[in-house]
């Protein structure tokens, strides 16, 4: 079932590598869209609704940022939506910078 979650912020299409630290183990995955509130993760990793996922974002500059989010919907075997939680001011500014650099708007 494809549940539609109303979006509060515009998302941009992007391709960023992350390392997931989920209950099922650590795996590499990819963020395919991003907003100030969250992202979509392309991954076959099994996750549950409301699960808190920790991940490390790897930027092309070499910077790595540890972040976390709550799973808000799941497309089993394809990917899942995350809503960021507990972002620091620096992390929020980093996401803003990524969005603006990739042609998005805030």
N, C-alpha and C positions, 0 to 999 in steps of 0.2 A: 504494500500500500504506500502511495506517495502522499505524505502529509505536507501540505503547504504551510509554511510558517511566515507570517507577515514580516517583511523586512523593515527595520527602522532606518537603516543606512544603505546607501548605494554600494554595490559590490563591483569589483573589477576582476576581470579574468587575469590570471597570473599563474606562474609555475615556480613554486618554491619548494625546496626539499626540506623535510622535517624528519626527525627521529621520534617516533611515538614511544611512550612508556605507558602502555595500557595493561590492564589486568591479564591479558593474554600473552604479554611479553613485549620486548622492544623490537620495533620494526621500522624500516625506512618507508616513508610515504611521501605524498606530494599534496601541497595546497594548490587547488585549482581556481579558487576565487576567494577574495578577501574584502572585508569591510572593517570599519572601526569597531564593530561589535563582535565579529566572528569570521569564520572561514568554512570552506568545504574541503574536506580531506578525502582524496582519492586513495582508498586502501581496502584490501580484502580482510583486514584485521577485524575480528569480531568484537563489537562494542555494544553496550547497553544504553538505552535512554537514561539520562541523568547521571551517567558515569562521568567522573572527573578524569580527564586525560591530561597528562603532562607530556610536553613535547619540547624538542629543541629545534628552533628555526635556524636554518643555515642560509646566510645571505651570500650573494655572489662576491661581496667584498671580503669574505672570510669571517665576518662577524657571526657569532652563534649566540642566540638568545633563548634562555629557558622560559617557557610560558606554560599556561594551562587553560583549559576550557571545559565546559560541560556539554555533553552530547545532547543535542536537541532534536535530532532525527537521524534515522539510519536507513540507508539503502543497502541491504544485506548483500555482501559480496562485491559492492561497488564503491561505497564510501559513506561519509556521514558529515553532518553539520555540527559545528562547534560554536558555542557562544563563549567568548573570552571571559575569564574571571580573574579578579585580583590583579589587573594590569597596573604596573607602576606608571608614573608620569613619563618616564623615559621610554617604556615599552609602547605607550600610547603614541608618543611622538615618533617612534620608529615606524609604527604602522602607518601613521599619517604620511610620513616621508615616503614609504614604499608606495602607497596609493598615489600620491602626487607625482612621483618619479615615473610611474607606469601609466600616466595619462588620466588617472581618475580625479574625481573632485570630492571635496569633503562636505 
